[in-house]
Amino acid sequence: MILLTIWPLFGLICFGGFLAWRGFPEAGFWPSAERLNYFILFPALLLSSLADAPVRDPAILQLGLAVVVTICLGSIILFGLRLVRPMPAARFGPWFQGGVRFNTYLGLAITASLAGAGGLERAAVLLAVAVPLVNVLSIIALSKDGAARRPIALLRMILVNPLILACIAGITIALTEVGLPFGLDRFFSLLGQGSLLLGLLCVGAALRPSALRRDWGALATNSIFRLFAMPALALGVARAMQLDGVEALVLVIFCALPTAPTAYVLTQQFGGDGRFMAGLVTGQTMLAVVTIPLMLWLMGFA
């Protein structure tokens, strides 16, 4: 049963929240652990997964195109809603990120549990395409004064992202078929093995239940779009593009995920409504323990 496969991953998230609540090992541990994972362990996992990925496989290329189409369609809907109901960038930025961003740690963990190494490779390819795209769109949504339209500033922000750099390196290695020499493949593989465990614990430590005390209507509406409408949209795109098997499963999984905890950091950097963003991260993550298995079951992936 799919719930039995997924619930231990959410158990780790809850355990991380419990440890942070108890102050163990100490308050300063969790920000440092998150930085270690974001800059070292998770990029190593992406690099090792992409280095051997069959990136020339037509199905893989089709998956990359499908995720672009899905994210762009979701973004058009959200920007369209803003035209109908205007809101300032400080509010729309979190609203947009709550709708299109996804928790990469949880996505890779679920994919690995349900689809094994092959699914992990395809998920890494999806991330190589989706991470730059959602970052650019999120910056545009948060921008108050048109700064996001300056291509040099945008390019600089993208190129210093360690996940994007790891994806570029991994895809380059896969395309050239040179592999990682001198045991580096094993080194990066071992380094990346700790990423998902630490990442899920850090997700739990970053949850802020107190942020759920206001904006119930907005939180619920955005969560419905993220957790129900986006996976349904992904399934429609998958069928229209004749994706099936692991590729369709990976696309739906990542569109059914709760929004990313890193969205809170980006919101703070751009002066957005951080409390609303924290509420979206917390609420969606708590709901996802039910909605992800439910949506995968309804869509025939169970």
Secondary structure, DSSP 8 states (H G I E B T S, - for coil): -HHHHHHHHHHHHHHHHHHHHTT-S-TTHHHHHHHHIIIIIHHHHHHHHHHTS-TT-HHHHHHHHHHHHHHHHHHHHHHHHHHHS---HHHHHHHHHHHH---HHHHHHHHHHHHHHHHHHHHHHHHHHHHHHHHHHHHHHH-SSSGGG-HHHHHHHHHT-HHHHHHHHHHHHHHHT---TTTHHHHHHHHHHTHHHHHHHHHHHH--GGGGGS-HHHHHHHHHIIIIIHHHHHHHHHHHTT--HHHHHHHHHHHSS---THHHHHHHHTT--HHHHHHHHHHHHHHHHHHHHHHHHHTT--
